[in-house]
Amino acid sequence: MSLESTNTPPEAEADDYLQRRALRRGSAGWVLLTGLGVAYVVSGDYSGWNFGLAEGGFGGLAIAMVLMGAMYACMVFALAELSSILPTAGGGYGFARRALGPWGGFLTGTAILIEYVLAPAAIVIFIGDYVESLGLFGLESGWPMYLVCFAIFLGIHLWGVGEALRFSFVVTGIAVAALLVFVLAALPAFSFGSLDDIPVDTSALGSGSWLPFGLLGIWAAFPFGMWFFLGVEGVPLAAEETRDPARTLPKAIRWSMGILVVLAVVTFVAAAGARGSAAIQDAGNPLVAALQPDGEATALSRVVNYAGLAGLVASFFSLIYAGSRQLFALSRAGYLPRFLSLTSRRKAPYLGLLVPGTIGFLLAAVSGNGARMLNIAVFGATISYALMSLSHIVLRRREPELPRPYRTPGGTLTSSVALVLACSALVATFLVDVTAALIALAVYAVATAYFGLYSRKRLVAKAPEEEFAALAAAEAELARD
């Protein structure tokens, strides 16, 4: 993009423009960021993934989980390299902006924003259901409960990023500890025969006891295999609030992914083997169902139930953070209205928190369909994964001499694997919920029209992502001369 295509404030006002849009730097090290990466995802270990058993059976979901785990592993290694090169709050949008231009940046950022606005709206519904099922304070699931959740957790984020990440770290620790307790409690009842007890659809191609719905069931289970990892890619969004981001972000991303892989495998196998895949495939709370073979609550199942609520809170809280930083970065650069990137005295993007929070609350209160909103979020996520993986490939080939404090093992082969699997997962979303995919496409189309007709000509050259792109363009021009 040429500098003439921007509409930045005059040079005299540029410093003031960025000062009013500054985040608190140095608030997090790699330990807090690792906790953030796990927090994004941990609620997916407690519920949601088990619906994939109804699509592919144990074998189909297991293969889907392995393939989606490979996709995330390859992608986070690529993101680790990209975040060491471009440590800005834009995360995936910033990477795509450098590699694919303003259109690529906007399309990637919008896809990420769809994921991080819709996912908290879905999770707050699940929080309400948990609170009601546990009989806490006599509360019922509904809009008052959703409002309380958004108000409390937005308030903590507005207080400051350091406080927010520490709160998230503690709640995530509780949820992870309870997962390990669940696994140990489920082991005495574990049976290999329980894993493949779903009746076989003999009409399905390639069907058998391990693949009761055939080969197509593997593909249909892709979105549910993603739930064990969905959101971990949000770690780079904390780049501008991190100490030594070029070293810290790659380390935190790798540790987060390693922890999530272990949790995914042990939780999935223990839950299905303790009670049986057929018994938990439709359960809203599969881990509790796995510990209650006769349907009667036990002291241990209650502990896991409360921990499930902690996991939902951790993911809800961290996804609010991710959505606010993505909105902040897009707004600061002019892709979205600039006023949305203003920060408070405590360096919190208050409108970036309040606007998506309000949208999320309204979606939850009006819709009440958490599963559909999660499917829409997954659709947006898969688009962003494909574009971020492509960005790694493009930058490796176009700018091979770019300083890379961290380099992706396997190079472009690694990101190419992520790209192919992300495209496969995108198509799989249509197999699960066509309506959700079409809704996501409609939102995407409206956002794209806004950018093409309006904001594309009003980008801010002083924004970090735009400055990176301008410097790269200038260096390329000098090289040609």
C-alpha positions in Angstrom: 0.0 0.0 0.0 1.4 3.5 -0.9 1.4 6.2 1.8 -0.9 8.2 -0.5 -3.7 5.8 0.2 -3.8 6.6 3.9 -5.6 9.4 5.7 -3.5 9.8 8.8 -3.7 12.8 11.2 -1.2 15.6 10.4 2.4 15.0 11.7 2.0 17.4 14.5 -1.0 15.4 15.8 0.4 11.9 15.1 2.2 11.5 18.5 -0.9 12.6 20.4 -3.1 10.3 18.3 -1.0 7.3 19.4 -0.6 8.5 23.0 -4.4 8.4 23.3 -4.3 4.8 22.0 -1.5 3.4 24.1 -1.6 0.1 26.0 0.2 -0.6 29.3 3.6 -2.1 28.2 5.5 -4.7 30.1 2.5 -6.1 32.1 3.0 -9.8 31.3 5.8 -12.3 31.1 5.7 -15.8 29.5 4.1 -17.5 32.5 1.0 -15.2 32.5 0.8 -15.4 28.7 1.0 -19.2 28.8 -1.9 -19.1 31.3 -3.8 -16.8 28.9 -3.3 -19.3 26.0 -4.7 -22.1 28.1 -7.5 -19.9 29.4 -8.8 -19.2 25.9 -9.3 -22.9 25.4 -9.9 -24.7 28.8 -13.7 -24.5 28.7 -13.6 -26.6 25.6 -12.3 -29.5 27.6 -15.3 -29.4 29.8 -18.0 -29.4 27.2 -18.8 -29.2 23.5 -16.2 -31.6 22.1 -18.3 -34.6 23.0 -20.9 -33.7 20.3 -18.3 -34.8 17.8 -19.0 -38.3 19.0 -22.4 -38.1 17.4 -20.8 -37.0 14.1 -17.9 -39.4 13.9 -17.9 -41.8 16.9 -14.8 -42.3 19.0 -12.5 -43.2 16.2 -13.8 -40.4 13.9 -13.5 -37.8 16.7 -10.1 -39.1 17.7 -8.7 -38.8 14.2 -10.3 -35.3 13.9 -8.7 -34.3 17.1 -5.3 -35.5 15.9 -5.6 -33.7 12.6 -6.9 -30.5 14.2 -4.2 -30.7 16.8 -1.7 -31.0 14.0 -3.2 -27.9 12.4 -3.0 -25.9 15.6 0.5 -27.1 16.3 1.8 -26.2 12.8 -0.1 -22.9 13.0 1.2 -21.8 16.4 4.8 -22.6 15.3 4.2 -20.3 12.4 2.6 -17.6 14.6 5.5 -17.9 17.0 7.9 -16.8 14.2 5.5 -14.1 13.0 5.0 -12.7 16.5 8.7 -12.4 17.0 8.9 -10.3 13.8 5.9 -8.1 14.3 5.1 -7.8 18.0 2.0 -5.7 17.8 -1.5 -5.9 19.3 -2.9 -6.7 15.9 -1.7 -10.3 16.1 -2.9 -12.3 13.1 -4.3 -9.2 11.4 -0.8 -7.5 11.6 0.9 -10.5 10.1 -1.6 -10.7 7.2 -1.3 -6.9 6.7 2.5 -7.2 6.2 2.2 -10.3 3.9 -1.0 -9.9 2.0 -1.6 -6.1 2.0 -4.5 -4.1 3.5 -7.2 -6.4 2.1 -5.6 -9.4 3.5 -5.1 -7.7 6.9 -8.7 -6.6 7.0 -10.1 -10.0 6.0 -8.0 -11.7 8.6 -8.8 -9.3 11.4 -12.5 -9.4 10.6 -12.5 -13.2 10.8 -10.7 -13.1 14.1 -13.1 -10.5 15.4 -16.1 -12.7 14.5 -14.5 -15.5 16.5 -13.8 -13.4 19.6 -17.1 -11.5 19.7 -19.3 -14.6 19.1 -17.4 -17.0 21.4 -17.9 -15.0 24.6 -21.6 -14.6 23.8 -21.9 -18.4 23.5 -19.9 -19.1 26.6 -21.9 -16.7 28.8 -25.0 -18.8 27.9 -23.2 -21.9 29.1 -22.2 -20.1 32.3 -25.8 -19.3 32.9 -26.8 -22.9 32.4 -24.1 -24.1 34.8 -25.1 -21.6 37.5 -28.7 -22.7 37.2 -27.9 -26.4 37.2 -25.7 -26.0 40.3 -28.5 -24.0 42.1 -26.1 -21.2 42.9 -27.8 -18.4 44.8 -31.1 -19.4 43.3 -30.2 -17.8 40.0 -31.7 -18.8 36.7 -30.1 -18.7 33.2 -31.3 -15.7 31.3 -30.4 -12.1 30.4 -30.0 -10.9 34.0 -27.3 -13.5 34.5 -25.6 -12.6 31.2 -25.6 -9.0 32.2 -24.0 -9.7 35.5 -21.3 -11.7 33.9 -20.4 -9.1 31.3 -20.6 -6.3 33.9 -18.2 -8.0 36.4 -15.6 -9.3 34.0 -15.6 -6.2 31.8 -15.1 -4.2 35.0 -12.0 -6.2 35.8 -10.6 -5.7 32.3 -11.2 -2.0 32.6 -9.3 -1.9 35.8 -6.1 -3.0 34.1 -4.4 -5.7 32.0 -2.1 -6.9 34.7 -5.0 -7.5 37.1 -7.0 -9.1 34.4 -4.3 -11.6 33.4 -3.6 -12.5 37.0 -7.3 -13.2 37.7 -7.4 -15.3 34.5 -4.3 -17.2 35.5 -5.8 -18.2 38.9 -9.1 -19.3 37.6 -7.4 -21.3 34.8 -5.2 -23.0 37.3 -8.3 -24.2 39.2 -9.9 -25.5 36.0 -6.8 -27.4 34.9 -6.2 -28.9 38.3 -9.8 -30.2 38.3 -9.3 -31.7 34.9 -6.4 -33.8 36.2 -8.6 -34.8 39.3 -11.3 -35.9 36.9 -8.9 -38.1 34.9 -7.6 -39.8 38.0 -11.2 -40.3 39.2 -12.3 -41.8 35.9 -9.5 -44.3 35.5 -10.9 -47.0 37.9 -14.0 -47.2 35.6 -12.1 -47.1 32.4 -12.8 -49.8 29.8 -11.6 -50.0 26.2 -14.9 -51.6 25.3 -16.7 -48.4 26.2 -14.9 -46.3 23.7 -16.6 -47.7 20.6 -20.1 -48.5 21.9 -22.0 -46.2 19.5 -24.2 -48.2 17.1 -22.8 -48.6 13.6 -24.5 -47.0 10.5 -23.9 -49.8 8.1 -24.9 -47.7 5.1 -22.0 -45.2 5.7 -18.9 -45.7 3.6 -16.1 -47.3 5.6 -18.2 -47.7 8.8 -17.2 -50.0 11.6 -17.1 -50.0 15.4 -14.4 -47.4 15.6 -15.9 -45.3 12.7 -19.7 -45.9 13.2 -20.6 -43.1 10.7 -17.9 -43.9 8.2 -15.1 -41.9 6.7 -17.3 -38.8 6.2 -17.8 -38.8 10.0 -14.2 -37.9 10.5 -14.6 -34.7 8.4 -17.8 -33.8 10.1 -16.1 -34.1 13.5 -13.4 -31.5 12.5 -15.1 -28.5 14.2 -15.5 -30.5 17.4 -11.9 -31.6 17.3 -11.0 -27.9 17.2 -12.8 -27.2 20.5 -9.8 -28.7 22.3 -7.6 -25.9 20.9 -9.9 -23.1 19.7 -8.5 -19.7 20.8 -4.9 -20.5 21.5 -3.9 -18.4 18.5 -4.9 -15.3 20.5 -1.7 -15.2 22.5 0.1 -12.7 20.1 -2.7 -10.2 20.7 -0.9 -9.4 24.0 2.3 -8.4 22.2 2.2 -4.7 23.1 1.6 -5.4 26.8 4.4 -8.0 27.1 7.9 -7.8 28.3 10.4 -8.7 25.6 7.8 -9.9 23.1 10.2 -11.3 20.6 11.3 -13.9 23.1 8.3 -14.1 25.4 5.5 -14.7 22.8 7.1 -17.7 21.0 7.8 -19.4 24.4 4.3 -18.8 25.7 2.7 -20.0 22.5 4.7 -23.3 22.5 4.0 -24.0 26.2 0.3 -23.2 25.8 0.0 -25.7 22.9 1.9 -28.4 24.7 -0.3 -28.1 27.8 -3.5 -28.2 25.7 -2.4 -31.3 23.8 -1.9 -33.2 27.0 -5.3 -32.0 28.5 -7.1 -32.9 25.3 -5.9 -36.5 25.1 -6.3 -37.4 28.7 -9.7 -35.7 29.0 -11.2 -37.2 25.8 -10.0 -40.8 26.4 -10.8 -40.8 30.2 -14.4 -39.5 29.7 -15.3 -41.8 26.8 -13.7 -44.8 28.5 -15.3 -44.3 31.9 -18.9 -44.1 30.9 -19.0 -44.9 27.2 -19.1 -42.8 24.0 -22.8 -43.4 23.5 -23.7 -42.1 27.0 -21.8 -38.8 26.8 -22.3 -37.9 23.1 -25.2 -35.7 23.8 -24.4 -34.6 27.4 -24.2 -30.9 28.1 -21.7 -31.7 30.8 -19.8 -34.8 29.6 -17.3 -35.0 32.4 -19.9 -34.9 35.1 -21.9 -37.5 33.2 -18.8 -39.7 33.0 -18.6 -39.7 36.8 -22.3 -40.4 37.4 -23.1 -43.8 35.8 -26.3 -44.1 37.8 -27.2 -40.4 37.4 -26.7 -39.6 41.1 -24.4 -36.7 42.0 -21.3 -37.5 44.0 -18.9 -35.3 45.9 -16.4 -35.7 43.1 -18.8 -35.0 40.3 -19.9 -31.8 42.2 -16.2 -30.7 42.4 -15.8 -31.3 38.6 -19.1 -29.4 38.0 -17.9 -26.4 39.9 -14.5 -26.6 38.1 -16.4 -26.7 34.8 -17.9 -23.3 35.7 -14.4 -22.1 36.5 -13.2 -23.2 33.1 -16.1 -21.4 31.4 -15.3 -18.2 33.3 -11.6 -18.5 32.4 -12.4 -18.8 28.7 -15.1 -16.1 28.8 -12.8 -13.7 30.5 -9.8 -14.3 28.2 -11.8 -14.2 25.0 -13.2 -10.8 26.0 -9.6 -9.6 26.3 -8.7 -11.0 22.9 -11.7 -9.4 21.2 -10.9 -6.0 22.7 -7.3 -6.1 21.5 -8.2 -7.2 18.0 -10.9 -4.4 17.8 -8.3 -1.9 19.2 -5.7 -2.7 16.6 -8.1 -2.6 13.7 -9.5 0.7 14.9 -6.2 2.3 15.7 -5.1 1.7 12.1 -8.3 3.1 10.6 -9.9 -0.2 9.4 -12.7 0.4 11.8 -13.9 3.7 13.3 -10.9 5.3 15.1 -12.7 6.3 18.3 -13.0 2.6 19.2 -9.2 2.5 19.9 -9.2 5.2 22.6 -7.7 4.1 25.9 -8.4 5.1 29.4 -6.0 6.5 32.1 -5.3 2.9 33.0 -4.3 2.2 29.4 -7.4 0.0 28.8 -9.2 0.2 25.4 -12.5 1.0 27.1 -14.6 1.2 24.0 -12.9 -1.8 22.6 -14.1 -3.7 25.6 -17.6 -2.1 26.0 -18.7 -2.2 22.4 -18.1 -5.9 21.7 -19.2 -6.7 25.2 -22.6 -5.0 24.5 -22.9 -6.8 21.2 -22.1 -10.1 22.9 -24.7 -9.5 25.7 -27.4 -8.7 23.2 -26.7 -11.7 21.1 -26.8 -14.0 24.1 -30.0 -12.4 25.5 -31.9 -12.4 22.2 -30.6 -15.7 20.7 -30.0 -18.0 23.6 -28.4 -20.4 21.1 -24.9 -21.0 22.4 -24.1 -23.9 20.1 -24.9 -21.9 16.9 -22.9 -18.9 18.0 -19.9 -21.2 18.7 -20.3 -22.6 15.2 -20.2 -19.1 13.7 -17.1 -18.4 15.8 -15.5 -21.6 14.4 -16.3 -20.5 10.9 -14.5 -17.2 11.4 -11.6 -18.9 13.1 -11.0 -21.3 10.2 -10.8 -18.4 7.7 -8.3 -16.6 9.9 -6.2 -19.8 10.3 -5.9 -20.2 6.5 -4.9 -16.5 6.0 -2.4 -16.5 8.9 -0.7 -19.7 7.6 -0.6 -18.2 4.1 1.0 -15.1 5.6 3.8 -17.1 7.0 4.4 -18.7 3.6 4.4 -15.4 1.8 6.7 -13.6 4.2 9.2 -16.5 4.1 9.4 -16.3 0.3 9.0 -12.6 -0.2 11.3 -11.4 2.7 13.7 -14.3 3.4 16.3 -11.9 4.9 13.9 -10.4 7.5 15.4 -10.8 11.0 13.6 -13.7 12.7 14.4 -14.1 16.4 12.5 -17.4 16.3 12.2 -19.6 13.2 9.4 -22.1 12.6 10.6 -25.7 12.6 10.0 -27.1 9.1 9.6 -23.6 7.6 6.9 -23.2 5.0 6.2 -27.0 5.0 4.8 -26.6 8.5 2.6 -23.6 7.6 1.5 -25.3 4.4 0.1 -28.3 6.5 -1.8 -25.8 8.6 -3.1 -24.1 5.5 -4.5 -27.3 4.0 -6.1 -28.5 7.2 -7.6 -25.0 7.9 -9.3 -25.1 4.5 -10.6 -28.6 5.2 -12.0 -27.5 8.5 -13.6 -24.5 6.9 -15.5 -26.8 4.5 -16.4 -29.1 7.4 -18.3 -26.3 9.1 -20.9 -26.5 6.4 -21.4 -30.2 7.2 -22.2 -29.4 10.9 -24.3 -26.2 10.7 -25.0 -24.6 7.3 -27.1 -21.8 8.8 -24.2 -20.8 11.1 -21.8 -20.7 8.1 -24.2 -18.6 6.1 -24.7 -16.1 8.9 -20.9 -15.8 9.3 -20.6 -15.2 5.5 -23.3 -12.5 5.7 -21.5 -10.7 8.5 -18.2 -11.0 6.6 -19.8 -9.6 3.4 -21.2 -6.5 5.3 -17.8 -5.9 6.9 -16.0 -6.3 3.6 -18.3 -3.8 1.9 -17.6 -1.2 4.7 -13.9 -1.6 4.1 -14.0 -1.5 0.4 -16.4 1.5 0.2 -15.2 3.6 3.1 -12.3 2.7 5.5 -9.8 1.5 2.9 -9.0 5.1 2.0 -8.8 6.3 5.6 -6.0 4.1 7.0 -3.6 5.6 9.6 0.0 5.6 8.4 1.3 6.0 11.9 -0.3 2.9 13.2 2.4 0.2 13.9 1.1 -2.3 11.4 0.9 0.4 8.7 4.4 1.7 9.5 5.8 -1.9 9.2 4.2 -2.2 5.8 5.4 1.2 4.6 9.0 0.5 5.7 8.8 -2.9 3.9 7.6 -1.2 0.7 10.3 1.4 0.9 13.0 -1.2 1.4 11.7 -3.2 -1.5 11.8 -0.1 -3.7 15.4 0.7 -2.7 16.4 -2.8 -3.5 14.9 -2.5 -7.0 16.8 0.7 -7.6 
